[in-house]
Structures are given as structure tokens and as C-alpha cells.
Amino acid sequence: VDDIVGTDDALDVQALVPPDPADWSAAALARVRERVDANPLWTGSLISRDRRTVALQVRLEEPDEATSERGALLAEIERIVAEEGPGQTYFLAGHPFMKTEIARTMQRDLGVFLPATVALMAVLVYVSVGSVAMTLLILAAVLVAVVWMTGFMGWIGQPITALSNTAPTFLLAIGCAYVMHLAACYQRQVHAGADARAATLAALERMRRPVVVAGLTTAIGAGFVALSDLPLVRGFGIDLMAGVLSVIVLACFGVPAVLSLS
């Protein structure tokens, strides 16, 4: 922290604590204690009244650095604090730490909620289609779309945010509905006696337009969300739009190709 000392005709701004440890003489540290006692703004904020707790400010040269680099820097700060004060309680605060911790929490939640969502969707899809193979095909198609969407996010440099963290779950729900309509129509054709190729063509002919129209309207809605001035909302709209378009491609090309070969 800077110490501002008034003189007769100027203000002298200097570091309260000498930046070079070699200058930490007994006289220099005594001066620090004297200046802290003389400034009521520091006691109770930067240092506790009993002098047993102190706040350390770390100024980052590039506050907008990537999350991975920021996380590595904070991990190094934690290592130094634990090494210099073993067994002592410490707290990290500030905008960089909050952003990194939020990213960690969201990634951890994504690792829990996404598998749980897939498991629940698998049960519901199986109840609807009554076939293990068809259930696996539907889930595989939607999960591929999720992979494409997250890959697109990485390609454009879109970070994981509180909103984009929910995009895979949204895409699972939307995508399963699109693919299930095609699968159900295919099953009806097969039960009527059609072979795999004929059943696929009939299902695609009947369901192609509804799936494409429903998907495009959803993608357009996400596109309008992507026009938001808020980066958090704009990123979510872009992610969801890319994911829905991926589902349309897979529903119209990937899934029929697999069904025709079954």
C-alpha cells in the first residue's frame, strides 16, 4: 500500500513497506508500525487492531488474463501463503479470485449434473421408445451435438459462464425431443413391415420438415439472445444456437444414416 506523507509544500508518496526485503531493517519496520498507528484508515482494514491479522494486496499486471493462467497464478499464491504461514488461517478475496473460483465451481457442477441429466434422459427415452439400441442412438446423437457445441465454444474462445454452463442440459432436452420424433416414426414404419432403408426414408420424408422448422425457430430465438449487449447472455445465445444447429444436422443426416444400416 502507498503511504502518503505530507511535507511543507508537497505530498510524498512512497511504499509503506519497502519492496526490497534487504531494506527491512529494525528502523524501517519501526517506521512501518509508526505509520500504521498514525493512519486510522489502515487499522481495522489492512491490519487488525490486535496486529495478528494483515491484508496482503497482490496487484496483477494483466487482470484480464486467461482463466487457466489466472488459476495457475492463484494456485501459486496459495502455495506461498501455505508455505510461509503453515497452520495459519487465510482467505482469498478479490475479482480475479472470484472469477477463477466460479469457473472451478461451474466445471465441477458440469461434471456432476451432465452425467446425472444423461442418466435421467436415458430412462425417459427408453420408456418412450422401448428399445435399448434406439435409446443409445438418440443419446449418442445428442451427446455428439454437445461435443460439437463445446468444441465450438473453445474454438471461438467462449469461456464457461454461469449461463453457458447450463447450455448442455438445455441441448440434451431439446435435442432428444427432435431425434425422438424421427426415431418414433422410423419404429412405426418398421412395425408396419418396412425394411430399414425404406423405413428410414419414410421417416425422414415425414419428419424432416418439422424437425428442421422447429430447430431453426429455436436457433433463431437463440440468435436473438446472442444480440444482447451483455457478454454473459450473448455467449449463452451463441452456444445454444450452435448446439441446436448441430442437432438439426445430426437428426437429418447422422441418425438416418445409422438407421438405414440397422
N, C-alpha and C positions, 0 to 999 in steps of 0.2 A: 504494500500500500504506500502511496506517496504521502510524505509529511510536508506540510506547507508551513514554513516558518516566516513570520513577518519581521521585517527589519525597518529601519527608519524610513526608507524610501522605496522599498520593493518587497516582493514575496519570493522567498527562496523555496523551490520545490525540489525535494530530494527523496530518495527511498528511505522509508522508516528503518528497515533492516538492511544493512549493507549487502549488496548482491553477492559479493565475494566472501566466502566463509573465512578466508585468510584475514579479513578485516574485523572478525568478530572478537575483538579484544574485550577485556573486562570493562574498560571505559566505554566502548561502543555499546555493549549490551546494557550498561547502566544508563546510558543516554536513551536507549530504546524504552526502558522501563519508565524513565522520567517523562518522555514524550507521551507515552500511553496514558500515564496518570494525568497528564495535563489536558488530554483531549477526551471530553465526555462522550463523543460520538463513537469512540473505539471500545471503551469499556462497556460490556454487556452486548456488544455486537461482534466485533472482531476477536475480542478476548473476554473471557468470563470474569466476573468480579473477584472470584476466588483464585484467578490466574491458573486454573487447572485445565481449561479448555480454550483452544485457539482455532480460529478460522484461517485456512490457507487458501489463497486465491491463485488459481492457475490460469494464465492468460494464453489462449490458443492463437497461434499465428494465422491459421486458416480455419475459422469457425465453421465454414460450410464444406468441410472435407467429407469424403465418402463415409458411409456408416461403418464399413469394415475398418477403415483407418482410425476413425474416431473410437471405435470399440477397442482396438489394439492400444490406443493411447490411454484410455481409461483403465484398461487392464494393467498397464504399466504403472499408472498412478496408484492403483490398489496394491500392487506388489510392493512398491516403495513404502507406502504407508504401513503395510503389514510388517515389512522388514525393519523399518525404523522404530515402530512402536508396537512390538509384539504384545498381544493380550489387551491392548487398549481399544476402546470403542471409538469408531469413527463413522461418519456419514458423508456421503457424496451428494452434492446438490448442484443445480445449475442446468441451463438449457441443453448443453451437449450431453450431459449425463442422462437427462430425462429422455432425450430423443433416442439414445442408444438403449436405454433400459426398456422403453416402449417397444422398440424393434425386437429386442430379445423376447419380450413377453408375447408379442404377436406371433413370432416364429414358433415359440413353444406351443402356443394355443393352436396354431395351424397344424402342428404335428399331432395334436390330440383330437381336435374337432373334425378334421378332414377324414381320418380313418373311421371315426365314430359315425360321421354322416354317410360314408360309403357303406358301412355295415348296415345301417338302418335302411338306406335306399335299396340295398341288395335284398333285404327281407321283403320290402314293399313291392319291388319289381317282380320278385319270384311269386308272390301272392297274386299279382296281376297276370303274369304270362304263364305261370305253371310249368316252367322249363328252366333247368339249371343252365343249359347251354345258351338259351336266349337271354337269360339274366346276365350271364357273364359277358355276352356280346354287347348288350346295351350299356353295361357299366364300363366295359373296356372302351367303347366309343366315346363316352362322356369323359372318361379319365384321360384319354388321348387329347381331347379338346382342352382339358385343364392344363395338361403339359404344354400344349401349344400356346395357351394363353400366358402361362407363367414364363415360358421361353420368350414370348413377345415382350413381356414386361422387362425382362432382363436385357433384351436387345435394344429397346428404346431408353433404357436407364431408368425405368419407373420403379421407385422403391416400394417396399411393403409398408402400407399405412394402415390406420385403423379401419378404413373403408375397404381398401383393396384386399385386406386380409379376409374379408367375407366374400369376395368375388368367386372363389372356387365353390363355395357352398351354394351360392346363387346359381352358378352354372350347372352344378350337379342336378339341382331341382328342375331347372328349365330344360336342360339337355335330355334328361331321362324322359321327360314328357314327349319331346319331339320324336325321339328314337322309338319309344314305346308304341306310338301310333303306327309307325311303319311296321314294327315287328308284329303287332296285333293283326294288322291287315294281311301280312305275309302268312301268319298262322291260319287265318280263316281260309286263305286260298289253298293251303296245304291240306287242311281238313276237308276241303271240297274235292280233293283228288288231284290237284295240280302238282307237277314236279317242281323242284327247287327253282329252276330258271324261270319257268312260266309264273310261278307264284311271286317271285321277286319282281318281275316285270309288271305284273298286275298291281302289286302293292305299290310299286314306285309310281306307276301311272296314276293311281288313285290318290296317293298321299303326298306326291312331290309338291304340288302347288300349295296345299295347306301348310306343309312344313316350311316351305320357303317363305310364304307370305307371313306366317306367324313369326318366323325367325327374323325376317327383315324388319318387321314392325318393332320387335324388341330391340334389335340392333340400332334402329333409327332413334328409338327412345333413349337408349344408352348414349347415342351420338349427341343428342341434345344436352344430356347431362355433361358430356365431355366439353361442352362450350362454356361451362361455368368458369368464372374468374377465380374460384377457389381451387388451388392446386390439388388439395385433398379430394375434392369432389370430381374435378376434371380427370384425375388419374383413375378413379374408380370407373367413370364412364368409358374411358378408353379401354380399360382392361375388360370390362364386361362386353363391350361391343366386339372386341377381338375374339373373346370366347364364344359368343353366340354365333358369329360368322364361322368359326371353326366347327361348331356343332352342325351347322347347315351343310357344310362341305362333307363332313363325315356321314351325315344322315342320307345325303343324296348320292354319295359315291362309295364311301368306305363300307358302310353297313350293307348296302345292296350287293356289293362285290362279294362279301363274305357269305351272305345268304344264298346267293346263286350257286355257290360251290358246296353248300352243305348237303 
